[in-house]
Amino acid sequence: MSRDFEAETSRDPRVLREQVKDTRAELGDTVAALAAKADVKAQARRKAADAREQAHQAARTARAGGRRNRVPLVATGAVVTVLVATALVLRKRHGWG
């Protein structure tokens, strides 16, 4: 045995019990961390929940932006409606598709 190891260890049973207790606690934490990393289903659930939250946040942001900027939103909707209606009329008149 090296002198460093001997210096760090004690022959006192109380100290040894405390060291064993600490080592068991550290080992338990390590096992729990490894189990969490190995749990693929739980990781997938967490990632799905994160993605849902991001989607909800994006939707809230878009709704808020739409409420603040109604004129451009309505104008864009009107332009799209006119373009679709024109395409349908031309298609019917000229026999396209």
Distance bins in CASP14 RR format, pairs under 12 A and 6 or more apart:
PFRMAT RR
TARGET T0000
AUTHOR 0000-0000-0000
RMODE 2
METHOD distances of the structure
MODEL  1
1 7 0 0 0 0 0 1 0 0 0 0 0
1 8 0 0 0 0 0 1 0 0 0 0 0
1 9 0 0 0 0 1 0 0 0 0 0 0
2 8 0 0 0 0 1 0 0 0 0 0 0
2 9 0 0 0 0 0 1 0 0 0 0 0
3 9 0 0 0 0 0 1 0 0 0 0 0
8 15 0 0 0 0 0 1 0 0 0 0 0
8 16 0 0 0 0 0 1 0 0 0 0 0
8 19 0 0 0 0 1 0 0 0 0 0 0
9 15 0 0 0 0 1 0 0 0 0 0 0
9 16 1 0 0 1 0 0 0 0 0 0 0
9 18 0 0 0 0 0 1 0 0 0 0 0
9 19 1 0 0 1 0 0 0 0 0 0 0
9 20 0 0 0 0 0 1 0 0 0 0 0
10 16 1 0 0 1 0 0 0 0 0 0 0
10 17 0 0 0 0 0 1 0 0 0 0 0
10 18 0 0 0 0 1 0 0 0 0 0 0
10 19 1 0 0 1 0 0 0 0 0 0 0
10 20 0 0 0 0 0 1 0 0 0 0 0
11 19 0 0 0 0 0 1 0 0 0 0 0
12 18 0 0 0 0 1 0 0 0 0 0 0
12 19 0 0 0 0 0 1 0 0 0 0 0
13 19 0 0 0 0 0 1 0 0 0 0 0
13 20 0 0 0 0 0 1 0 0 0 0 0
14 20 0 0 0 0 0 1 0 0 0 0 0
14 21 0 0 0 0 0 1 0 0 0 0 0
15 21 0 0 0 0 0 1 0 0 0 0 0
15 22 0 0 0 0 0 1 0 0 0 0 0
16 22 0 0 0 0 0 1 0 0 0 0 0
16 23 0 0 0 0 0 1 0 0 0 0 0
17 23 0 0 0 0 0 1 0 0 0 0 0
17 24 0 0 0 0 0 1 0 0 0 0 0
18 24 0 0 0 0 0 1 0 0 0 0 0
18 25 0 0 0 0 0 1 0 0 0 0 0
19 25 0 0 0 0 0 1 0 0 0 0 0
19 26 0 0 0 0 0 1 0 0 0 0 0
20 26 0 0 0 0 0 1 0 0 0 0 0
20 27 0 0 0 0 0 1 0 0 0 0 0
21 27 0 0 0 0 0 1 0 0 0 0 0
21 28 0 0 0 0 0 1 0 0 0 0 0
22 28 0 0 0 0 0 1 0 0 0 0 0
22 29 0 0 0 0 0 1 0 0 0 0 0
23 29 0 0 0 0 0 1 0 0 0 0 0
23 30 0 0 0 0 0 1 0 0 0 0 0
24 30 0 0 0 0 0 1 0 0 0 0 0
24 31 0 0 0 0 0 1 0 0 0 0 0
25 31 0 0 0 0 0 1 0 0 0 0 0
25 32 0 0 0 0 0 1 0 0 0 0 0
26 32 0 0 0 0 0 1 0 0 0 0 0
26 33 0 0 0 0 0 1 0 0 0 0 0
27 33 0 0 0 0 0 1 0 0 0 0 0
27 34 0 0 0 0 0 1 0 0 0 0 0
28 34 0 0 0 0 1 0 0 0 0 0 0
28 35 0 0 0 0 1 0 0 0 0 0 0
28 36 0 0 0 0 0 1 0 0 0 0 0
29 35 0 0 0 0 0 1 0 0 0 0 0
29 36 0 0 0 0 0 1 0 0 0 0 0
30 36 0 0 0 0 0 1 0 0 0 0 0
30 37 0 0 0 0 0 1 0 0 0 0 0
31 37 0 0 0 0 0 1 0 0 0 0 0
31 38 0 0 0 0 0 1 0 0 0 0 0
32 38 0 0 0 0 0 1 0 0 0 0 0
32 39 0 0 0 0 0 1 0 0 0 0 0
33 39 0 0 0 0 0 1 0 0 0 0 0
35 42 0 0 0 0 1 0 0 0 0 0 0
35 43 0 0 0 0 0 1 0 0 0 0 0
36 42 1 0 0 1 0 0 0 0 0 0 0
36 43 0 0 0 0 1 0 0 0 0 0 0
36 46 0 0 0 0 0 1 0 0 0 0 0
37 43 0 0 0 0 1 0 0 0 0 0 0
39 45 0 0 0 0 1 0 0 0 0 0 0
39 46 0 0 0 0 1 0 0 0 0 0 0
40 46 0 0 0 0 0 1 0 0 0 0 0
40 47 0 0 0 0 0 1 0 0 0 0 0
41 47 0 0 0 0 0 1 0 0 0 0 0
41 48 0 0 0 0 0 1 0 0 0 0 0
42 48 0 0 0 0 0 1 0 0 0 0 0
42 49 0 0 0 0 0 1 0 0 0 0 0
43 49 0 0 0 0 0 1 0 0 0 0 0
43 50 0 0 0 0 0 1 0 0 0 0 0
44 50 0 0 0 0 0 1 0 0 0 0 0
44 51 0 0 0 0 0 1 0 0 0 0 0
45 51 0 0 0 0 0 1 0 0 0 0 0
45 52 0 0 0 0 0 1 0 0 0 0 0
46 52 0 0 0 0 0 1 0 0 0 0 0
46 53 0 0 0 0 0 1 0 0 0 0 0
47 53 0 0 0 0 0 1 0 0 0 0 0
47 54 0 0 0 0 0 1 0 0 0 0 0
48 54 0 0 0 0 0 1 0 0 0 0 0
48 55 0 0 0 0 0 1 0 0 0 0 0
49 55 0 0 0 0 0 1 0 0 0 0 0
49 56 0 0 0 0 0 1 0 0 0 0 0
50 56 0 0 0 0 0 1 0 0 0 0 0
50 57 0 0 0 0 0 1 0 0 0 0 0
51 57 0 0 0 0 0 1 0 0 0 0 0
51 58 0 0 0 0 0 1 0 0 0 0 0
52 58 0 0 0 0 0 1 0 0 0 0 0
52 59 0 0 0 0 0 1 0 0 0 0 0
53 59 0 0 0 0 0 1 0 0 0 0 0
53 60 0 0 0 0 0 1 0 0 0 0 0
54 60 0 0 0 0 0 1 0 0 0 0 0
54 61 0 0 0 0 0 1 0 0 0 0 0
55 61 0 0 0 0 0 1 0 0 0 0 0
55 62 0 0 0 0 0 1 0 0 0 0 0
56 62 0 0 0 0 0 1 0 0 0 0 0
56 63 0 0 0 0 0 1 0 0 0 0 0
57 63 0 0 0 0 0 1 0 0 0 0 0
57 64 0 0 0 0 0 1 0 0 0 0 0
58 64 0 0 0 0 0 1 0 0 0 0 0
58 65 0 0 0 0 0 1 0 0 0 0 0
59 65 0 0 0 0 0 1 0 0 0 0 0
59 66 0 0 0 0 0 1 0 0 0 0 0
60 66 0 0 0 0 0 1 0 0 0 0 0
60 67 0 0 0 0 0 1 0 0 0 0 0
61 67 0 0 0 0 0 1 0 0 0 0 0
61 68 0 0 0 0 0 1 0 0 0 0 0
62 68 0 0 0 0 0 1 0 0 0 0 0
62 69 0 0 0 0 0 1 0 0 0 0 0
62 73 0 0 0 0 0 1 0 0 0 0 0
63 69 0 0 0 0 0 1 0 0 0 0 0
63 70 0 0 0 0 0 1 0 0 0 0 0
63 73 0 0 0 0 0 1 0 0 0 0 0
64 70 0 0 0 0 0 1 0 0 0 0 0
65 72 0 0 0 0 0 1 0 0 0 0 0
65 73 0 0 0 0 1 0 0 0 0 0 0
66 72 0 0 0 0 1 0 0 0 0 0 0
66 73 1 0 1 0 0 0 0 0 0 0 0
66 74 0 0 0 0 1 0 0 0 0 0 0
66 76 0 0 0 0 0 1 0 0 0 0 0
67 73 0 0 0 0 1 0 0 0 0 0 0
69 75 0 0 0 0 0 1 0 0 0 0 0
69 76 0 0 0 0 1 0 0 0 0 0 0
70 76 0 0 0 0 0 1 0 0 0 0 0
70 77 0 0 0 0 0 1 0 0 0 0 0
71 77 0 0 0 0 0 1 0 0 0 0 0
71 78 0 0 0 0 0 1 0 0 0 0 0
72 78 0 0 0 0 0 1 0 0 0 0 0
72 79 0 0 0 0 0 1 0 0 0 0 0
73 79 0 0 0 0 0 1 0 0 0 0 0
73 80 0 0 0 0 0 1 0 0 0 0 0
74 80 0 0 0 0 0 1 0 0 0 0 0
74 81 0 0 0 0 0 1 0 0 0 0 0
75 81 0 0 0 0 0 1 0 0 0 0 0
75 82 0 0 0 0 0 1 0 0 0 0 0
76 82 0 0 0 0 0 1 0 0 0 0 0
76 83 0 0 0 0 0 1 0 0 0 0 0
77 83 0 0 0 0 1 0 0 0 0 0 0
77 84 0 0 0 0 1 0 0 0 0 0 0
77 85 0 0 0 0 0 1 0 0 0 0 0
78 84 0 0 0 0 0 1 0 0 0 0 0
78 85 0 0 0 0 0 1 0 0 0 0 0
79 85 0 0 0 0 0 1 0 0 0 0 0
79 86 0 0 0 0 0 1 0 0 0 0 0
80 86 0 0 0 0 0 1 0 0 0 0 0
80 87 0 0 0 0 0 1 0 0 0 0 0
81 87 0 0 0 0 0 1 0 0 0 0 0
81 88 0 0 0 0 0 1 0 0 0 0 0
82 88 0 0 0 0 0 1 0 0 0 0 0
82 89 0 0 0 0 0 1 0 0 0 0 0
83 89 0 0 0 0 0 1 0 0 0 0 0
83 90 0 0 0 0 0 1 0 0 0 0 0
84 90 0 0 0 0 0 1 0 0 0 0 0
84 91 0 0 0 0 0 1 0 0 0 0 0
85 91 0 0 0 0 0 1 0 0 0 0 0
85 92 0 0 0 0 0 1 0 0 0 0 0
86 92 0 0 0 0 0 1 0 0 0 0 0
86 93 0 0 0 0 0 1 0 0 0 0 0
87 93 0 0 0 0 0 1 0 0 0 0 0
87 94 0 0 0 0 0 1 0 0 0 0 0
87 96 0 0 0 0 1 0 0 0 0 0 0
87 97 0 0 0 0 0 1 0 0 0 0 0
88 94 0 0 0 0 0 1 0 0 0 0 0
88 95 0 0 0 0 0 1 0 0 0 0 0
88 96 0 0 0 0 0 1 0 0 0 0 0
88 97 0 0 0 0 0 1 0 0 0 0 0
89 95 0 0 0 0 0 1 0 0 0 0 0
89 96 0 0 0 0 0 1 0 0 0 0 0
90 96 1 0 0 1 0 0 0 0 0 0 0
90 97 0 0 0 0 0 1 0 0 0 0 0
91 97 1 0 0 1 0 0 0 0 0 0 0
END
